[in-house]
Amino acid sequence: MSAPTHTTTSPDHDTRPRAEDWPIGAALLQFPGGAALTQAGPPAWRPALREVALAGFSHVDLTDSWVRPGDLDPAGLRALTGAAAELGLAFSAISVTRQSVIDPDPDVAAANLDYALRSVDAAAALGVGVLCLGLHRPLTSEQQQAQWFWHARGAEDPDDEAVYALAVERFSAIGERAAAAGVQISLEMYEGTYLGTSAGAVRLAGDIGLANVGLCPDIGNIVRLHRPVEDWRVMLERMLPVTNYWQVKNYLRDHDPATGAYFSAPAPLESGFIDYRTAIGMAVEAGFSGPLCVEHYGGDGLSVAASNREYLRRVLRAKLGE
């Protein structure tokens, strides 16, 4: 499939970061948060940020399941920046999770759109260059009860061109606001949504057609599924030309054709099903220069993420020829 006609605004090869300086943000999935923590202020924010700093990170990916930047007023945003800066941390991206702008409930969808627009403003105020959005919705009861939530099917976008057109319209509105603020929008690959396949993700980015709207090719979301999936190399070949931000994680994956059984479980980047040495090489070759975010479910996710950060820097040094 051919690449979309637009290109993202990522820097060219000559201005690409060095391996040691490449923004690699720690996801905050393992830290409890939400509305109460968002409004609690710096004393409540510092413990998690301190742990991230002590794990050797210089960047934090502001996962909004922890603190919701789009719900902070200007004073709150300044306080958040200050709390991070005290610990030597900067923000590499903001990630909005499970708040689809095309939720079947029109009131929820409208509220999610408003929140996404506020998150654009928050990113601009914080000096964060990338806001990641998606179309995945809150976990279903079956997913909440599963050992790993991806073992159960989640909500899925309908095969309906009118709903698809609404997604294009709303992401376009968000993208236009973001462009005026100097912020890039990255759309996260996630199963069951219009971003659930590489072809679908590239189509959506192309139909939006804005230079500052690209993709987050989170192929880890796909390879963990207990069903047939696209080859990860094919997914990256299609999506990397329009990738402006990348959440990376890995999984063990196995399939027994005799029984039809699948198995998957979280794994460090260097140990799982996806060969990230090859994947990073493909990204460098495609001109990728955006922030990376290290995610890991289960166990001590922060420590695994820290090990993944160092692995990525080693691979980047090799692929950048440093």
Buried (B, 14 or more C-beta within 10 A) or exposed (E): EEBBEBEBBBEEEEEBBEBEEBBBBBBBBBBEBEEEBBBEBBEBBBEBBBBBBEBEBBBBBBBBBBBBBBBBEEEBBEBBBEBBEEBEBBBBBBBBBBBBBBBEEEEBBEBBBEBBBBBBBBBBBBEBBBBBBBBBBBBBEEBEEEEBBBBBBBBBBEEEEEBBEBBBBBBBBBBBBBBEBEBBBBBBBBBBBBBBBBBBBBBBBBBBEBBBBBBBBBBBBBBBBBEEBBEBBEBBBBBBBBBBBBBBBBBBBEBEEEEEEBEBBBBBBBEBBBBBBBBBBBBBEBBBBBBBBBBBBEEEBBEBBBBBBEBBBBBBBBBBEE
